[in-house]
Amino acid sequence: MKIYHHIEEIETSGKPIVATIGLFDGLHKGHQHLIKAAQEMAHRLSADCLVVTMDQHPLALLRPDLPRPHTLCSLDQKERLIAHLGIKHLLILPFTKELAALTATQFIQPLIERGLIGMKLGYDNRFGRKETPPLTTPQFDHQLTQLGLQIERVTPLQIGNTVVSSSRIRAAIAQNDLPTAEALLGRPFSITGRVKSGRQIGRTIGFPTANLIPFDPSLTLPEEGVYISEVRHGDHIYPAMSYYGSTPTITPEGIPLKRIEAYLLDFQGDLYGQEIEVAFRAFIRADQKFDSLQELQAQLQNDLTTTRTFFTQHPLTLQ
């Protein structure tokens, strides 16, 4: 997959271009539905398919007074997931104040000059500087067709009675409803990052863990507790037991130190400095403080039994 960061960099095979655009936070099933529809449109028009996205959430720049928006995947995850869909051309635009100030016409004109002939858009997607008064979706589409573009939209994707959306997935994660999050994402909710050396206390009780530093500090995080998980390291996927919390048994009170740790089952090796992905499959228990390391060790043995039993009944799902 070719990745571009400026419109001028785009190099296709000489064919015209059909594009879709969005933040694609989480690249959930709704986003996958849109991108596949864009691929079908491109094939129908004998064009190359281009996915356009941004390098950060627009609100992080436009509303710095608000808490930083929580996201569902880091940029590197988004790139990998889009490539997995078979996309050959990905434009990741730096979201700047200059970009935010462009009207839809100003934004799209350089793409037309690069060969854009059509766009497949989400059912409510509009881009460019907000108009006053706001344009309706038909008005927005008419504005683009006046530029010579063919505009098509997809209908909302529903699973059961639920419309697939990033906000619904974030709500499911906040409620520890991992099965719903997984169903809407099309994969387990996961976090990528790099392993950093920790206090190594887990080694002393038979549970050496990889301490994960997420690549994106604004990622949505699960409830504090212990989880059945999977860990990707390179081309290998391992069943695992993961933890997110403040390690109250071994951390002095008053020190707000929350961490993500993963214990890979039957793994031998050194992960320090390595990139891994931790996927959360099921919730085991809430975080709690034990009176001793021995009590913690005994509970972790019970958690490990629960984890091993889970994987006798459920396959690994990371790809």
Secondary structure as GFF3:
##gff-version 3
##sequence-region A 1 319
A	DSSP	beta_strand	2	4	.	.	.	ID=ss1
A	DSSP	three_ten_helix	7	9	.	.	.	ID=ss2
A	DSSP	beta_strand	17	21	.	.	.	ID=ss3
A	DSSP	alpha_helix	29	44	.	.	.	ID=ss4
A	DSSP	beta_strand	48	54	.	.	.	ID=ss5
A	DSSP	alpha_helix	58	62	.	.	.	ID=ss6
A	DSSP	alpha_helix	75	84	.	.	.	ID=ss7
A	DSSP	beta_strand	89	93	.	.	.	ID=ss8
A	DSSP	alpha_helix	97	100	.	.	.	ID=ss9
A	DSSP	alpha_helix	104	113	.	.	.	ID=ss10
A	DSSP	beta_strand	116	121	.	.	.	ID=ss11
A	DSSP	alpha_helix	137	145	.	.	.	ID=ss12
A	DSSP	beta_strand	150	153	.	.	.	ID=ss13
A	DSSP	beta_strand	158	159	.	.	.	ID=ss14
A	DSSP	beta_strand	162	163	.	.	.	ID=ss15
A	DSSP	alpha_helix	166	174	.	.	.	ID=ss16
A	DSSP	alpha_helix	178	185	.	.	.	ID=ss17
A	DSSP	beta_strand	189	196	.	.	.	ID=ss18
A	DSSP	alpha_helix	201	204	.	.	.	ID=ss19
A	DSSP	beta_strand	210	214	.	.	.	ID=ss20
A	DSSP	beta_strand	225	233	.	.	.	ID=ss21
A	DSSP	beta_strand	236	245	.	.	.	ID=ss22
A	DSSP	beta_strand	259	264	.	.	.	ID=ss23
A	DSSP	beta_strand	275	286	.	.	.	ID=ss24
A	DSSP	alpha_helix	293	313	.	.	.	ID=ss25
###
